[in-house]
């Protein structure tokens, strides 16, 4: 039987959502590929999973460098020949203290767009031959409640926290719809998942109400393991459709 494989971006932090997703997929029998811009930060996490009896590999992947993405695809082609799940989890929140679009640092906007939108787009392009080689691949784009502020037409002035991050995640949701349509007629399903407020950054002072990464990861894993009749092109949280997230694929 061919081993199922999953690649997760942004898996460089033990407290992060990406590692929680990797652990849960590994527990389901996937060979998980943990990626980070600095592979020395992902390797100890992959080793932790291997010590627990799971199949895990660490791989360098820089979402601002298309050559890096192509090299990762080449490695997976040589090693596995297919990719069953691609989790676009890596994100940039360079302006989390900014509260107004009028005060946004446009360099921060460019950075967020590069990592949250253009990078995942390029990665899907690089991985498409591997995704189509799998029986029924799944692509999951990790979104954010921040994007829904824009989608719902809420005040985009002083009340919009982290405008660069919020706009980038809004565009990632749009990309999800576009990719779902591009893969129409294939077994590949593409969805976005809002993990909710999650305790992944204790150094920033996570709120007491933020839930553990393992809890938020379940919704991402749900989307990564959908049955053939599952939805595509939608935005979900905990396996439920967001009010603005009806499937459009």
C-alpha positions in Angstrom: 0.0 0.0 0.0 1.3 3.4 -0.9 2.0 5.7 2.1 0.0 8.8 2.2 2.1 12.0 2.3 1.4 15.5 3.6 3.5 18.6 3.3 2.9 21.3 5.9 4.5 24.8 5.5 5.5 26.9 8.5 6.4 24.0 10.9 9.3 25.6 12.8 7.7 26.1 16.2 6.8 23.4 18.8 3.9 25.6 19.9 2.7 26.3 16.4 -0.4 25.2 14.6 1.7 23.6 11.8 3.4 21.2 14.1 0.1 20.3 15.7 -1.4 19.5 12.3 1.7 17.5 11.4 1.4 15.5 14.5 -2.2 14.6 14.0 -1.7 13.7 10.3 1.3 11.5 11.4 -1.0 9.8 13.9 -3.3 9.0 11.0 -0.5 7.2 9.2 0.7 10.0 6.9 4.4 10.6 6.2 4.6 14.2 7.1 7.0 16.6 5.6 7.7 19.5 7.9 9.0 22.6 6.1 10.5 25.9 7.2 12.7 28.6 5.8 15.4 27.4 8.3 15.3 23.7 8.1 17.3 23.4 11.4 14.2 24.6 13.2 12.0 22.0 11.6 14.4 19.0 11.9 14.1 18.7 15.8 10.3 18.6 15.4 10.5 15.9 12.7 12.8 14.0 15.0 10.4 14.3 17.8 7.7 12.7 15.7 10.1 9.9 14.6 11.0 9.2 18.2 7.2 8.7 18.7 7.2 6.1 16.0 5.8 8.3 13.2 7.2 8.9 9.6 8.4 12.5 9.4 10.9 14.4 7.3 12.2 18.0 7.6 12.7 20.0 4.4 13.8 23.6 3.6 11.1 25.6 1.9 11.1 29.3 1.4 7.8 30.8 0.2 9.6 33.9 -1.1 11.8 31.8 -3.4 10.3 29.9 -6.3 13.5 27.9 -6.8 13.2 26.6 -3.2 9.6 25.4 -3.9 10.7 23.7 -7.1 13.5 22.0 -5.2 11.1 20.7 -2.6 8.9 19.4 -5.3 11.8 17.6 -6.9 12.7 16.0 -3.6 9.2 14.8 -3.1 9.0 13.5 -6.7 12.2 11.4 -6.1 11.2 10.2 -2.7 7.4 9.6 -2.9 6.2 10.4 -6.4 2.9 11.9 -5.1 1.5 14.3 -2.5 -1.8 13.6 -0.8 -2.2 16.7 1.3 -0.7 20.2 0.9 -1.2 22.4 4.0 -0.4 26.1 3.4 0.0 27.0 7.0 3.0 29.4 6.9 2.0 33.0 7.5 3.4 36.5 8.1 1.8 38.9 10.6 4.3 41.8 10.4 1.8 44.4 11.6 -0.2 42.8 14.4 0.0 46.0 16.4 -1.3 48.2 13.6 -5.0 49.2 13.9 -5.7 51.2 10.8 -5.4 50.6 7.1 -4.4 54.3 6.8 -1.4 53.6 9.0 -0.3 50.4 7.3 3.3 49.9 6.4 3.2 49.0 2.7 6.4 47.0 3.0 4.6 44.9 5.6 1.7 44.5 3.1 4.1 43.3 0.4 5.7 40.8 2.8 2.3 39.5 3.9 1.1 39.1 0.3 4.4 37.3 -0.6 4.1 34.8 2.1 0.3 34.3 2.5 -0.8 34.6 -1.2 1.9 34.5 -3.8 4.0 31.9 -2.0 1.1 29.4 -1.6 0.1 30.0 -5.2 3.6 29.3 -6.4 3.8 26.2 -4.2 0.6 24.8 -5.6 2.0 25.3 -9.1 5.2 23.5 -8.1 3.3 20.6 -6.4 0.6 20.2 -9.0 2.2 17.1 -10.7 2.6 15.5 -7.3 -1.0 16.4 -6.3 -2.4 15.0 -9.5 -0.4 11.8 -9.1 -2.1 11.1 -5.8 -5.5 9.3 -5.9 -7.4 12.3 -4.3 -5.2 15.1 -3.0 -6.4 17.8 -0.7 -5.1 21.4 -0.5 -5.8 23.4 2.7 -5.1 27.1 3.0 -5.0 28.2 6.6 -6.9 31.5 6.8 -7.9 33.8 9.6 -10.8 35.5 11.2 -9.1 38.7 10.3 -10.0 38.1 6.6 -13.7 38.0 7.5 -13.5 41.6 8.8 -13.0 42.6 5.2 -15.4 40.1 3.7 -18.2 41.2 6.0 -17.7 44.8 5.1 -16.8 45.9 8.6 -15.1 49.2 9.4 -11.7 49.2 7.5 -10.4 52.1 9.4 -9.3 52.2 13.0 -11.0 48.9 13.9 -9.1 46.8 11.4 -6.3 45.1 13.3 -3.2 44.0 11.3 -4.3 45.4 7.9 -1.5 43.7 6.0 -2.2 40.3 7.5 -6.0 40.7 7.2 -5.8 41.7 3.5 -3.4 38.9 2.7 -5.7 36.3 4.3 -8.7 37.8 2.5 -6.8 37.3 -0.8 -5.8 33.8 0.3 -9.5 33.0 0.6 -10.1 34.3 -2.9 -7.2 32.2 -4.1 -8.8 29.2 -2.6 -11.9 29.7 -4.7 -9.8 30.2 -7.8 -7.8 27.1 -7.2 -10.9 25.0 -6.5 -12.3 26.0 -9.9 -8.9 25.3 -11.6 -9.0 21.8 -10.2 -12.7 21.2 -11.1 -13.2 17.9 -12.7 -10.3 16.3 -10.8 -10.4 14.5 -7.4 -8.4 17.4 -5.8 -10.4 19.4 -3.3 -9.2 22.9 -2.2 -10.5 24.6 1.0 -9.6 27.3 3.4 -9.8 26.8 7.2 -10.0 29.5 9.9 -8.4 27.9 12.9 -9.9 30.4 15.3 -8.0 32.2 18.1 -5.2 29.8 19.0 -2.5 29.9 21.6 0.6 29.6 19.4 2.6 32.7 20.5 3.1 32.9 24.2 5.8 35.4 23.6 3.2 37.8 22.4 0.9 37.2 25.3 -1.7 34.8 24.1 -5.2 35.6 25.5 -6.5 33.3 28.2 -9.4 32.5 25.8 -7.2 31.2 23.0 -7.6 27.5 22.6 -4.7 25.0 22.3 -3.1 24.4 18.9 -4.1 20.8 19.0 -7.8 21.7 19.2 -7.5 24.2 16.3 -5.5 21.7 14.2 -8.5 19.3 14.1 -10.3 21.5 11.6 -7.3 21.7 9.3 -6.8 17.9 9.5 -10.6 17.5 8.7 -10.1 19.5 5.5 -6.9 17.6 4.6 -8.7 14.2 4.9 -12.0 14.9 3.3 -13.9 12.1 1.6 -14.4 12.2 -2.2 -17.8 13.8 -1.8 -16.4 16.6 0.4 -16.8 20.3 -0.3 -14.3 22.4 -2.3 -13.8 26.1 -2.6 -15.1 27.0 0.8 -14.1 28.5 4.1 -14.5 26.4 7.2 -13.9 26.4 10.9 -14.1 23.1 12.9 -15.6 21.4 9.9 -18.5 23.9 9.6 -19.0 26.4 6.9 -18.3 30.0 7.8 -21.3 32.4 7.0 -19.1 33.8 4.3 -17.5 30.5 3.4 -20.0 28.6 1.3 -18.2 26.3 -1.2 -17.9 28.0 -4.6 -15.8 25.5 -6.5 
